[in-house]
Amino acid sequence: MGRVGHKRQHKNIRDLSRKYRTRKRTRDLDQIHEDLKPLASHKLLNQAVDPDLPGCGQHYCLECSRYFIDQKSLGDHLRSKQHRRRLKDLKDGPYTQKDAEIAAGLSTDNGQRSAAALERISKPEEVPADFKPQEPELIY
């Protein structure tokens, strides 16, 4: 008759889905850029001992905003692919409101125009002195 049970039986339970969704949430790149500023980074790297955090809050990765249990696990993380991807993402710089408007197509083009385009706009086409417009031939 086949299998009776199905996997993922808890998919519509609201509390479980919210719990896992918020647990996986990490800080956004623009928030991490704020953390990388000298004053904020000094504060995060030299935190007081907090028994509620992993490793009492003493082993922290600024770029990924994660706490680690000991120095060895932090070192392993610094060599990991996740950390290298995060470093690559942080090189681009934080998104701004201007970037969002450009992506949505709401920007205006007030940039520099090329010299050829300026010449075409400023000079109308010159008409030779001996030019006479031709009259159209009427065909009946």
CNS distance restraints for C-alpha pairs under 8 A (distance, minus, plus):
assign (resid  10 and name CA) (resid  16 and name CA) 7.59 0.50 0.50
assign (resid  11 and name CA) (resid  17 and name CA) 7.15 0.50 0.50
assign (resid  12 and name CA) (resid  17 and name CA) 7.63 0.50 0.50
assign (resid  13 and name CA) (resid  17 and name CA) 6.51 0.50 0.50
assign (resid  14 and name CA) (resid  18 and name CA) 6.21 0.50 0.50
assign (resid  15 and name CA) (resid  19 and name CA) 6.10 0.50 0.50
assign (resid  16 and name CA) (resid  20 and name CA) 6.36 0.50 0.50
assign (resid  17 and name CA) (resid  21 and name CA) 6.05 0.50 0.50
assign (resid  18 and name CA) (resid  22 and name CA) 6.08 0.50 0.50
assign (resid  19 and name CA) (resid  23 and name CA) 6.13 0.50 0.50
assign (resid  20 and name CA) (resid  24 and name CA) 6.37 0.50 0.50
assign (resid  21 and name CA) (resid  25 and name CA) 6.67 0.50 0.50
assign (resid  26 and name CA) (resid  65 and name CA) 7.74 0.50 0.50
assign (resid  27 and name CA) (resid  31 and name CA) 6.32 0.50 0.50
assign (resid  27 and name CA) (resid  32 and name CA) 6.72 0.50 0.50
assign (resid  27 and name CA) (resid  64 and name CA) 7.92 0.50 0.50
assign (resid  27 and name CA) (resid  65 and name CA) 6.95 0.50 0.50
assign (resid  28 and name CA) (resid  32 and name CA) 6.44 0.50 0.50
assign (resid  29 and name CA) (resid  33 and name CA) 6.22 0.50 0.50
assign (resid  29 and name CA) (resid  89 and name CA) 7.82 0.50 0.50
assign (resid  29 and name CA) (resid  90 and name CA) 6.67 0.50 0.50
assign (resid  29 and name CA) (resid  94 and name CA) 6.33 0.50 0.50
assign (resid  30 and name CA) (resid  34 and name CA) 6.51 0.50 0.50
assign (resid  30 and name CA) (resid  93 and name CA) 7.77 0.50 0.50
assign (resid  30 and name CA) (resid  94 and name CA) 4.76 0.50 0.50
assign (resid  30 and name CA) (resid  95 and name CA) 6.74 0.50 0.50
assign (resid  31 and name CA) (resid  35 and name CA) 6.49 0.50 0.50
assign (resid  32 and name CA) (resid  36 and name CA) 6.27 0.50 0.50
assign (resid  32 and name CA) (resid  62 and name CA) 7.42 0.50 0.50
assign (resid  32 and name CA) (resid  63 and name CA) 6.50 0.50 0.50
assign (resid  32 and name CA) (resid  64 and name CA) 7.71 0.50 0.50
assign (resid  32 and name CA) (resid  65 and name CA) 7.27 0.50 0.50
assign (resid  33 and name CA) (resid  37 and name CA) 6.95 0.50 0.50
assign (resid  33 and name CA) (resid  90 and name CA) 7.48 0.50 0.50
assign (resid  33 and name CA) (resid  93 and name CA) 7.56 0.50 0.50
assign (resid  33 and name CA) (resid  94 and name CA) 6.73 0.50 0.50
assign (resid  34 and name CA) (resid  40 and name CA) 7.37 0.50 0.50
assign (resid  35 and name CA) (resid  40 and name CA) 5.24 0.50 0.50
assign (resid  35 and name CA) (resid  41 and name CA) 5.54 0.50 0.50
assign (resid  35 and name CA) (resid  44 and name CA) 7.90 0.50 0.50
assign (resid  35 and name CA) (resid  62 and name CA) 7.11 0.50 0.50
assign (resid  36 and name CA) (resid  40 and name CA) 6.60 0.50 0.50
assign (resid  36 and name CA) (resid  41 and name CA) 5.29 0.50 0.50
assign (resid  36 and name CA) (resid  62 and name CA) 6.91 0.50 0.50
assign (resid  36 and name CA) (resid  63 and name CA) 7.58 0.50 0.50
assign (resid  37 and name CA) (resid  41 and name CA) 5.88 0.50 0.50
assign (resid  38 and name CA) (resid  42 and name CA) 6.06 0.50 0.50
assign (resid  39 and name CA) (resid  43 and name CA) 6.38 0.50 0.50
assign (resid  40 and name CA) (resid  44 and name CA) 6.24 0.50 0.50
assign (resid  41 and name CA) (resid  45 and name CA) 6.04 0.50 0.50
assign (resid  41 and name CA) (resid  62 and name CA) 7.17 0.50 0.50
assign (resid  42 and name CA) (resid  46 and name CA) 6.06 0.50 0.50
assign (resid  43 and name CA) (resid  47 and name CA) 6.21 0.50 0.50
assign (resid  44 and name CA) (resid  60 and name CA) 7.61 0.50 0.50
assign (resid  44 and name CA) (resid  62 and name CA) 7.65 0.50 0.50
assign (resid  45 and name CA) (resid  58 and name CA) 7.43 0.50 0.50
assign (resid  45 and name CA) (resid  59 and name CA) 7.81 0.50 0.50
assign (resid  45 and name CA) (resid  60 and name CA) 6.52 0.50 0.50
assign (resid  45 and name CA) (resid  62 and name CA) 7.77 0.50 0.50
assign (resid  46 and name CA) (resid  58 and name CA) 7.43 0.50 0.50
assign (resid  47 and name CA) (resid  57 and name CA) 6.66 0.50 0.50
assign (resid  47 and name CA) (resid  58 and name CA) 6.67 0.50 0.50
assign (resid  48 and name CA) (resid  57 and name CA) 7.37 0.50 0.50
assign (resid  48 and name CA) (resid  58 and name CA) 7.78 0.50 0.50
assign (resid  49 and name CA) (resid  56 and name CA) 5.29 0.50 0.50
assign (resid  49 and name CA) (resid  57 and name CA) 6.00 0.50 0.50
assign (resid  49 and name CA) (resid  58 and name CA) 6.80 0.50 0.50
assign (resid  50 and name CA) (resid  56 and name CA) 4.73 0.50 0.50
assign (resid  50 and name CA) (resid  57 and name CA) 5.68 0.50 0.50
assign (resid  51 and name CA) (resid  55 and name CA) 7.66 0.50 0.50
assign (resid  51 and name CA) (resid  56 and name CA) 4.68 0.50 0.50
assign (resid  51 and name CA) (resid  57 and name CA) 7.47 0.50 0.50
assign (resid  52 and name CA) (resid  56 and name CA) 6.60 0.50 0.50
assign (resid  53 and name CA) (resid  57 and name CA) 5.17 0.50 0.50
assign (resid  53 and name CA) (resid  67 and name CA) 7.24 0.50 0.50
assign (resid  54 and name CA) (resid  67 and name CA) 5.88 0.50 0.50
assign (resid  54 and name CA) (resid  68 and name CA) 5.64 0.50 0.50
assign (resid  54 and name CA) (resid  69 and name CA) 5.07 0.50 0.50
assign (resid  55 and name CA) (resid  59 and name CA) 6.35 0.50 0.50
assign (resid  55 and name CA) (resid  67 and name CA) 7.24 0.50 0.50
assign (resid  55 and name CA) (resid  68 and name CA) 5.85 0.50 0.50
assign (resid  55 and name CA) (resid  69 and name CA) 3.97 0.50 0.50
assign (resid  55 and name CA) (resid  70 and name CA) 5.83 0.50 0.50
assign (resid  56 and name CA) (resid  69 and name CA) 7.73 0.50 0.50
assign (resid  57 and name CA) (resid  67 and name CA) 6.38 0.50 0.50
assign (resid  57 and name CA) (resid  68 and name CA) 7.75 0.50 0.50
assign (resid  58 and name CA) (resid  67 and name CA) 7.76 0.50 0.50
assign (resid  58 and name CA) (resid  68 and name CA) 7.97 0.50 0.50
assign (resid  59 and name CA) (resid  67 and name CA) 5.74 0.50 0.50
assign (resid  59 and name CA) (resid  68 and name CA) 5.29 0.50 0.50
assign (resid  59 and name CA) (resid  69 and name CA) 6.81 0.50 0.50
assign (resid  59 and name CA) (resid  70 and name CA) 6.26 0.50 0.50
assign (resid  59 and name CA) (resid  71 and name CA) 6.31 0.50 0.50
assign (resid  59 and name CA) (resid  74 and name CA) 6.63 0.50 0.50
assign (resid  60 and name CA) (resid  65 and name CA) 6.92 0.50 0.50
assign (resid  60 and name CA) (resid  66 and name CA) 5.73 0.50 0.50
assign (resid  60 and name CA) (resid  67 and name CA) 4.50 0.50 0.50
assign (resid  60 and name CA) (resid  68 and name CA) 6.20 0.50 0.50
assign (resid  60 and name CA) (resid  74 and name CA) 7.46 0.50 0.50
assign (resid  61 and name CA) (resid  65 and name CA) 5.45 0.50 0.50
assign (resid  61 and name CA) (resid  66 and name CA) 5.38 0.50 0.50
assign (resid  61 and name CA) (resid  67 and name CA) 6.48 0.50 0.50
assign (resid  61 and name CA) (resid  68 and name CA) 7.99 0.50 0.50
assign (resid  61 and name CA) (resid  74 and name CA) 7.29 0.50 0.50
assign (resid  62 and name CA) (resid  66 and name CA) 7.24 0.50 0.50
assign (resid  63 and name CA) (resid  83 and name CA) 7.56 0.50 0.50
assign (resid  63 and name CA) (resid  86 and name CA) 6.79 0.50 0.50
assign (resid  63 and name CA) (resid  87 and name CA) 6.77 0.50 0.50
assign (resid  63 and name CA) (resid  90 and name CA) 7.90 0.50 0.50
assign (resid  64 and name CA) (resid  83 and name CA) 6.74 0.50 0.50
assign (resid  64 and name CA) (resid  86 and name CA) 6.67 0.50 0.50
assign (resid  68 and name CA) (resid  73 and name CA) 6.30 0.50 0.50
assign (resid  68 and name CA) (resid  74 and name CA) 5.80 0.50 0.50
assign (resid  69 and name CA) (resid  73 and name CA) 6.66 0.50 0.50
assign (resid  69 and name CA) (resid  74 and name CA) 7.73 0.50 0.50
assign (resid  70 and name CA) (resid  74 and name CA) 6.48 0.50 0.50
assign (resid  71 and name CA) (resid  75 and name CA) 6.10 0.50 0.50
assign (resid  72 and name CA) (resid  76 and name CA) 6.21 0.50 0.50
assign (resid  73 and name CA) (resid  77 and name CA) 6.13 0.50 0.50
assign (resid  74 and name CA) (resid  78 and name CA) 6.22 0.50 0.50
assign (resid  75 and name CA) (resid  79 and name CA) 6.63 0.50 0.50
assign (resid  76 and name CA) (resid  80 and name CA) 6.37 0.50 0.50
assign (resid  77 and name CA) (resid  82 and name CA) 7.81 0.50 0.50
assign (resid  77 and name CA) (resid  83 and name CA) 6.54 0.50 0.50
assign (resid  78 and name CA) (resid  83 and name CA) 5.88 0.50 0.50
assign (resid  78 and name CA) (resid  84 and name CA) 7.64 0.50 0.50
assign (resid  79 and name CA) (resid  83 and name CA) 7.02 0.50 0.50
assign (resid  79 and name CA) (resid  84 and name CA) 7.39 0.50 0.50
assign (resid  80 and name CA) (resid  84 and name CA) 6.52 0.50 0.50
assign (resid  81 and name CA) (resid  85 and name CA) 6.10 0.50 0.50
assign (resid  82 and name CA) (resid  86 and name CA) 6.27 0.50 0.50
assign (resid  83 and name CA) (resid  87 and name CA) 6.27 0.50 0.50
assign (resid  84 and name CA) (resid  88 and name CA) 6.28 0.50 0.50
assign (resid  85 and name CA) (resid  89 and name CA) 6.24 0.50 0.50
assign (resid  86 and name CA) (resid  90 and name CA) 6.16 0.50 0.50
assign (resid  87 and name CA) (resid  91 and name CA) 6.43 0.50 0.50
assign (resid  88 and name CA) (resid  92 and name CA) 7.54 0.50 0.50
assign (resid  89 and name CA) (resid  93 and name CA) 7.98 0.50 0.50
assign (resid  90 and name CA) (resid  94 and name CA) 7.54 0.50 0.50
assign (resid  95 and name CA) (resid  99 and name CA) 6.17 0.50 0.50
assign (resid  95 and name CA) (resid 100 and name CA) 7.43 0.50 0.50
assign (resid  96 and name CA) (resid 100 and name CA) 6.55 0.50 0.50
assign (resid  97 and name CA) (resid 101 and name CA) 6.29 0.50 0.50
assign (resid  98 and name CA) (resid 102 and name CA) 6.22 0.50 0.50
assign (resid  99 and name CA) (resid 103 and name CA) 6.19 0.50 0.50
assign (resid 100 and name CA) (resid 104 and name CA) 6.26 0.50 0.50
assign (resid 101 and name CA) (resid 105 and name CA) 6.19 0.50 0.50
assign (resid 101 and name CA) (resid 106 and name CA) 5.10 0.50 0.50
assign (resid 101 and name CA) (resid 107 and name CA) 6.01 0.50 0.50
assign (resid 102 and name CA) (resid 106 and name CA) 5.70 0.50 0.50
assign (resid 102 and name CA) (resid 107 and name CA) 5.08 0.50 0.50
assign (resid 113 and name CA) (resid 117 and name CA) 6.46 0.50 0.50
assign (resid 113 and name CA) (resid 118 and name CA) 6.69 0.50 0.50
assign (resid 114 and name CA) (resid 118 and name CA) 6.43 0.50 0.50
assign (resid 115 and name CA) (resid 119 and name CA) 6.27 0.50 0.50
assign (resid 116 and name CA) (resid 120 and name CA) 6.36 0.50 0.50
assign (resid 117 and name CA) (resid 121 and name CA) 6.32 0.50 0.50
assign (resid 118 and name CA) (resid 122 and name CA) 6.02 0.50 0.50
assign (resid 119 and name CA) (resid 123 and name CA) 5.80 0.50 0.50
assign (resid 120 and name CA) (resid 124 and name CA) 7.02 0.50 0.50
assign (resid 127 and name CA) (resid 131 and name CA) 6.95 0.50 0.50
